[in-house]
Amino acid sequence: MQEDGVVVLTVVSGQSEAEVLCGLLRSAGIECAHRDTDAIDSPLEDFMAAGSQEVLVHESDLETAKELLPEQ
């Protein structure tokens, strides 16, 4: 996924949750990706368990993707 026009859809607690959400989005035809949040970008990151993940989508897909998010 290219960075141009990419926005954060949501932040989830971990990589497994991000992969499940991306699977849901992809099944609806929405391209997505996930990455570590800035919160884990620290000198201690090599000693920390993987943390929160940002789920990314194209800006043009943002509204449709929000409709697919599970109720919280």
GURO-819004 format. One record per atom (N, C-alpha, C): residue in three letters; atom name; x, y, z. Coordinates in Angstrom, 3 decimals. Atoms other than C-alpha are relative to their C-alpha. Example, Ala and Ser with C-alpha at 12.3 -4.5 7.8 and 13.67 -1.06 7.14 Angstrom:
BEGIN
("ALA", "N", (0.890, -1.190, 0.000))
("ALA", "CA", (12.300, -4.500, 7.800))
("ALA", "C", (0.900, 1.200, 0.000))
("SER", "N", (-0.820, -1.190, -0.060))
("SER", "CA", (13.670, -1.060, 7.140))
("SER", "C", (-0.770, 1.090, 0.730))
END
This chain:
BEGIN
("MET", "N", (0.852, -1.166, 0.000))
("MET", "CA", (0.000, 0.000, 0.000))
("MET", "C", (0.900, 1.233, 0.000))
("GLN", "N", (-0.786, -1.226, 0.080))
("GLN", "CA", (1.496, 3.333, -1.046))
("GLN", "C", (-0.512, 1.010, 1.016))
("GLU", "N", (0.321, -0.966, -1.046))
("GLU", "CA", (1.562, 6.131, 1.530))
("GLU", "C", (-0.860, 1.166, -0.489))
("ASP", "N", (0.766, -1.131, 0.511))
("ASP", "CA", (-0.085, 8.732, -0.769))
("ASP", "C", (-1.490, -0.203, 0.253))
("GLY", "N", (1.439, 0.071, -0.231))
("GLY", "CA", (-3.646, 9.432, 0.382))
("GLY", "C", (-0.428, -1.051, 0.997))
("VAL", "N", (0.306, 1.029, -0.996))
("VAL", "CA", (-3.453, 6.892, 3.217))
("VAL", "C", (-0.289, 0.682, 1.328))
("VAL", "N", (0.396, -0.560, -1.288))
("VAL", "CA", (-5.202, 7.685, 6.515))
("VAL", "C", (-0.186, -1.125, 1.014))
("VAL", "N", (0.221, 0.971, -1.073))
("VAL", "CA", (-5.558, 5.957, 9.875))
("VAL", "C", (-1.506, -0.167, 0.188))
("LEU", "N", (1.408, 0.321, -0.221))
("LEU", "CA", (-8.948, 4.255, 10.127))
("LEU", "C", (-0.272, -0.128, 1.492))
("THR", "N", (0.180, 0.236, -1.429))
("THR", "CA", (-8.563, 3.113, 13.723))
("THR", "C", (1.303, -0.526, 0.579))
("VAL", "N", (-1.129, 0.605, -0.705))
("VAL", "CA", (-6.059, 1.923, 16.313))
("VAL", "C", (-0.552, -1.173, 0.795))
("VAL", "N", (0.429, 1.209, -0.705))
("VAL", "CA", (-6.409, -1.615, 17.657))
("VAL", "C", (1.100, -0.450, 0.947))
("SER", "N", (-0.906, 0.366, -1.086))
("SER", "CA", (-4.733, -3.364, 20.561))
("SER", "C", (1.225, -0.806, -0.417))
("GLY", "N", (-1.150, 0.814, 0.390))
("GLY", "CA", (-2.415, -5.669, 18.627))
("GLY", "C", (-0.057, -0.463, -1.439))
("GLN", "N", (-0.133, 0.441, 1.382))
("GLN", "CA", (-1.290, -7.290, 15.415))
("GLN", "C", (-1.104, -0.970, -0.402))
("SER", "N", (1.048, 0.971, 0.348))
("SER", "CA", (-3.822, -10.146, 15.538))
("SER", "C", (-1.319, 0.696, -0.308))
("GLU", "N", (1.239, -0.742, 0.224))
("GLU", "CA", (-6.747, -7.745, 15.836))
("GLU", "C", (0.076, 0.802, -1.301))
("ALA", "N", (-0.187, -0.755, 1.241))
("ALA", "CA", (-5.311, -5.616, 13.005))
("ALA", "C", (-0.152, -0.913, -1.217))
("GLU", "N", (0.102, 0.929, 1.121))
("GLU", "CA", (-5.026, -8.670, 10.746))
("GLU", "C", (-1.435, -0.442, -0.234))
("VAL", "N", (1.405, 0.379, 0.145))
("VAL", "CA", (-8.625, -9.710, 11.445))
("VAL", "C", (-0.794, 1.138, -0.636))
("LEU", "N", (0.706, -1.152, 0.554))
("LEU", "CA", (-9.900, -6.196, 10.731))
("LEU", "C", (0.359, 0.217, -1.465))
("CYS", "N", (-0.409, -0.134, 1.409))
("CYS", "CA", (-7.851, -5.984, 7.517))
("CYS", "C", (-0.645, -1.082, -0.857))
("GLY", "N", (0.681, 1.065, 0.736))
("GLY", "CA", (-9.320, -9.325, 6.450))
("GLY", "C", (-1.437, 0.371, -0.312))
("LEU", "N", (1.377, -0.452, 0.196))
("LEU", "CA", (-12.817, -7.912, 6.929))
("LEU", "C", (-0.063, 1.085, -1.068))
("LEU", "N", (-0.017, -1.096, 0.978))
("LEU", "CA", (-11.950, -4.765, 4.975))
("LEU", "C", (0.306, -0.520, -1.402))
("ARG", "N", (-0.357, 0.556, 1.321))
("ARG", "CA", (-10.322, -6.718, 2.140))
("ARG", "C", (-1.140, -0.796, -0.601))
("SER", "N", (1.133, 0.777, 0.527))
("SER", "CA", (-13.352, -8.987, 1.853))
("SER", "C", (-1.073, 0.919, -0.572))
("ALA", "N", (0.931, -1.001, 0.534))
("ALA", "CA", (-15.347, -5.794, 1.168))
("ALA", "C", (0.636, 0.799, -1.133))
("GLY", "N", (-0.654, -0.659, 1.123))
("GLY", "CA", (-12.861, -4.732, -1.516))
("GLY", "C", (0.786, 1.243, 0.372))
("ILE", "N", (-0.741, -1.168, -0.462))
("ILE", "CA", (-11.028, -2.154, 0.606))
("ILE", "C", (1.441, -0.399, 0.285))
("GLU", "N", (-1.418, 0.256, -0.226))
("GLU", "CA", (-7.241, -2.154, 0.440))
("GLU", "C", (0.388, 0.604, 1.348))
("CYS", "N", (-0.411, -0.509, -1.304))
("CYS", "CA", (-5.671, -1.776, 3.874))
("CYS", "C", (1.362, -0.564, 0.387))
("ALA", "N", (-1.268, 0.457, -0.571))
("ALA", "CA", (-2.503, -2.228, 5.884))
("ALA", "C", (-0.010, 0.374, 1.467))
("HIS", "N", (-0.117, -0.416, -1.402))
("HIS", "CA", (-1.408, -1.926, 9.491))
("HIS", "C", (1.469, 0.164, 0.337))
("ARG", "N", (-1.366, -0.282, -0.434))
("ARG", "CA", (1.681, -0.673, 11.297))
("ARG", "C", (-0.023, 0.327, 1.487))
("ASP", "N", (-0.127, -0.403, -1.395))
("ASP", "CA", (2.976, 0.005, 14.801))
("ASP", "C", (-0.391, 1.461, 0.144))
("THR", "N", (0.287, -1.407, -0.279))
("THR", "CA", (1.714, 3.217, 16.335))
("THR", "C", (1.298, 0.699, 0.399))
("ASP", "N", (-1.165, -0.763, -0.437))
("ASP", "CA", (4.152, 5.995, 17.197))
("ASP", "C", (0.332, -0.283, 1.456))
("ALA", "N", (-0.217, 0.258, -1.420))
("ALA", "CA", (3.733, 5.014, 20.836))
("ALA", "C", (1.069, -1.059, 0.228))
("ILE", "N", (-0.991, 1.059, -0.165))
("ILE", "CA", (5.938, 1.964, 20.289))
("ILE", "C", (1.350, 0.399, -0.598))
("ASP", "N", (-1.228, -0.461, 0.626))
("ASP", "CA", (8.565, 3.947, 18.385))
("ASP", "C", (0.875, 0.679, 1.054))
("SER", "N", (-0.829, -0.525, -1.081))
("SER", "CA", (10.997, 4.337, 21.264))
("SER", "C", (1.263, -0.843, 0.118))
("PRO", "N", (-1.219, 0.787, -0.177))
("PRO", "CA", (14.471, 3.160, 22.326))
("PRO", "C", (-0.263, -1.353, 0.654))
("LEU", "N", (0.319, 1.254, -0.687))
("LEU", "CA", (12.759, 0.401, 24.334))
("LEU", "C", (-0.802, -0.969, -0.859))
("GLU", "N", (0.904, 0.826, 0.801))
("GLU", "CA", (10.761, -1.018, 21.425))
("GLU", "C", (0.496, -1.430, -0.191))
("ASP", "N", (-0.504, 1.364, 0.159))
("ASP", "CA", (13.073, -4.035, 21.081))
("ASP", "C", (-0.268, -0.859, 1.229))
("PHE", "N", (0.245, 0.735, -1.240))
("PHE", "CA", (12.237, -4.991, 24.664))
("PHE", "C", (-1.475, -0.105, 0.340))
("MET", "N", (1.438, -0.012, -0.251))
("MET", "CA", (8.481, -4.462, 24.447))
("MET", "C", (-0.715, -0.998, -0.901))
("ALA", "N", (0.855, 0.825, 0.848))
("ALA", "CA", (5.848, -6.845, 23.224))
("ALA", "C", (-0.676, 0.910, -1.012))
("ALA", "N", (0.681, -0.807, 1.018))
("ALA", "CA", (4.162, -5.683, 20.037))
("ALA", "C", (-1.247, 0.621, 0.617))
("GLY", "N", (1.114, -0.715, -0.615))
("GLY", "CA", (1.594, -3.100, 20.969))
("GLY", "C", (-1.034, 0.408, -1.016))
("SER", "N", (1.088, -0.519, 0.828))
("SER", "CA", (-1.088, -1.028, 19.360))
("SER", "C", (0.411, 0.113, -1.465))
("GLN", "N", (-0.208, -0.058, 1.446))
("GLN", "CA", (-1.449, -1.081, 15.592))
("GLN", "C", (-0.983, 0.994, -0.609))
("GLU", "N", (0.860, -0.881, 0.786))
("GLU", "CA", (-2.802, 1.599, 13.272))
("GLU", "C", (-0.456, -0.774, -1.231))
("VAL", "N", (0.543, 0.606, 1.216))
("VAL", "CA", (-5.091, 0.254, 10.558))
("VAL", "C", (-0.181, 1.130, -1.007))
("LEU", "N", (-0.047, -1.042, 1.025))
("LEU", "CA", (-4.623, 2.255, 7.355))
("LEU", "C", (-0.864, -0.363, -1.204))
("VAL", "N", (0.779, 0.167, 1.236))
("VAL", "CA", (-6.918, 2.732, 4.355))
("VAL", "C", (0.234, 1.222, -0.870))
("HIS", "N", (-0.043, -1.168, 0.885))
("HIS", "CA", (-7.018, 5.021, 1.338))
("HIS", "C", (-1.075, 0.986, 0.463))
("GLU", "N", (0.941, -1.029, -0.439))
("GLU", "CA", (-8.721, 8.309, 2.145))
("GLU", "C", (-1.348, -0.133, -0.701))
("SER", "N", (1.248, 0.149, 0.758))
("SER", "CA", (-11.295, 7.629, -0.573))
("SER", "C", (-0.876, -1.146, 0.522))
("ASP", "N", (0.746, 1.134, -0.557))
("ASP", "CA", (-12.336, 4.415, 1.265))
("ASP", "C", (-0.373, 0.202, 1.465))
("LEU", "N", (0.138, -0.195, -1.448))
("LEU", "CA", (-12.457, 5.933, 4.765))
("LEU", "C", (-1.440, -0.136, 0.491))
("GLU", "N", (1.387, 0.037, -0.478))
("GLU", "CA", (-16.224, 6.430, 5.116))
("GLU", "C", (-0.585, -1.412, -0.093))
("THR", "N", (0.495, 1.369, 0.157))
("THR", "CA", (-17.059, 2.964, 3.758))
("THR", "C", (0.637, -0.915, 1.032))
("ALA", "N", (-0.711, 0.826, -0.974))
("ALA", "CA", (-14.415, 1.394, 5.994))
("ALA", "C", (-0.541, 0.231, 1.406))
("LYS", "N", (0.553, -0.297, -1.327))
("LYS", "CA", (-15.828, 3.168, 9.074))
("LYS", "C", (-1.315, -0.723, 0.230))
("GLU", "N", (1.281, 0.698, -0.109))
("GLU", "CA", (-19.227, 1.616, 8.355))
("GLU", "C", (0.185, -1.485, 0.305))
("LEU", "N", (-0.274, 1.420, -0.224))
("LEU", "CA", (-17.624, -1.838, 8.516))
("LEU", "C", (0.621, -0.296, 1.356))
("LEU", "N", (-0.610, 0.213, -1.316))
("LEU", "CA", (-15.962, -1.299, 11.891))
("LEU", "C", (-0.988, -0.646, 0.958))
("PRO", "N", (0.894, 0.605, -1.009))
("PRO", "CA", (-17.370, -3.508, 14.642))
("PRO", "C", (-0.452, 1.046, 1.008))
("GLU", "N", (0.523, -0.896, -1.051))
("GLU", "CA", (-19.552, -1.739, 17.207))
("GLU", "C", (0.874, -0.137, 1.229))
("GLN", "N", (-0.819, 0.053, -1.221))
("GLN", "CA", (-17.600, -0.799, 20.318))
("GLN", "C", (-0.774, 0.457, 1.190))
END
